[in-house]
Amino acid sequence: MDASTKFKMVEKIITTEDDALLEEVKSLLGLSEHDFWDELSDSTKASIQRGLEQSSQGQTRPHEEVMAETKARLLKA
């Protein structure tokens, strides 16, 4: 990316009053002290943990297999 484009981006960041946008940029740049994990519900955290455990135990299915099954099910409907 050229320096001119980078400069325009920095200028927009400096002049914006949009706090939500600034928080997103901060997060994208890895400057956020906020951890998204803390905002997840307990049930979502448990589901993620369960999935990680299943994966570490080899209880997975290839993406292509899942997609083929899903397409077949949707085409029947």
C-alpha positions in Angstrom: 0.0 0.0 0.0 1.4 3.4 -0.9 2.3 6.1 1.6 -0.4 8.4 0.3 -3.2 6.0 1.1 -1.7 5.3 4.5 -1.6 9.0 5.2 -5.3 9.4 4.2 -6.2 6.6 6.6 -4.3 8.1 9.5 -5.9 11.5 8.7 -9.4 9.9 8.8 -8.6 8.2 12.1 -7.4 11.5 13.6 -10.4 13.5 12.5 -13.2 11.0 13.2 -15.5 11.4 16.2 -16.9 7.9 15.7 -15.9 6.1 18.9 -17.2 2.7 17.6 -15.0 3.0 14.5 -12.0 3.9 16.6 -12.6 0.9 18.9 -12.7 -1.3 15.8 -9.5 0.1 14.4 -7.9 -0.3 17.8 -9.0 -3.9 18.0 -7.8 -4.6 14.4 -4.4 -3.2 15.2 -4.1 -5.4 18.3 -4.1 -2.4 20.6 -7.3 -3.3 22.5 -7.0 -4.2 26.1 -10.5 -5.7 25.8 -10.8 -9.5 25.4 -13.9 -10.6 23.4 -13.9 -13.8 25.5 -15.1 -11.9 28.5 -18.2 -10.8 26.6 -19.3 -14.2 25.6 -22.1 -16.0 27.5 -21.3 -18.9 29.7 -23.2 -21.3 27.3 -21.2 -20.0 24.3 -17.9 -20.4 26.2 -18.9 -24.0 27.2 -19.8 -24.8 23.6 -16.5 -23.5 22.3 -14.6 -25.5 25.0 -16.6 -28.6 24.1 -15.7 -28.2 20.4 -12.0 -27.7 21.2 -12.1 -30.9 23.3 -13.8 -32.8 20.5 -11.2 -31.6 18.1 -8.3 -32.6 20.2 -9.8 -36.1 20.5 -10.1 -36.3 16.7 -13.9 -36.1 16.7 -14.0 -34.0 13.6 -15.5 -34.1 10.1 -14.0 -32.6 7.0 -15.6 -29.3 5.9 -16.4 -30.7 2.5 -18.4 -33.5 4.0 -20.4 -31.2 6.2 -21.1 -28.9 3.3 -22.2 -31.7 1.0 -24.5 -33.0 3.6 -26.0 -29.6 4.3 -26.5 -28.9 0.5 -28.2 -32.2 0.1 -30.5 -31.5 3.0 -31.4 -28.0 1.8 -32.1 -29.2 -1.8 -34.6 -31.7 -0.5 -36.6 -29.0 1.2 
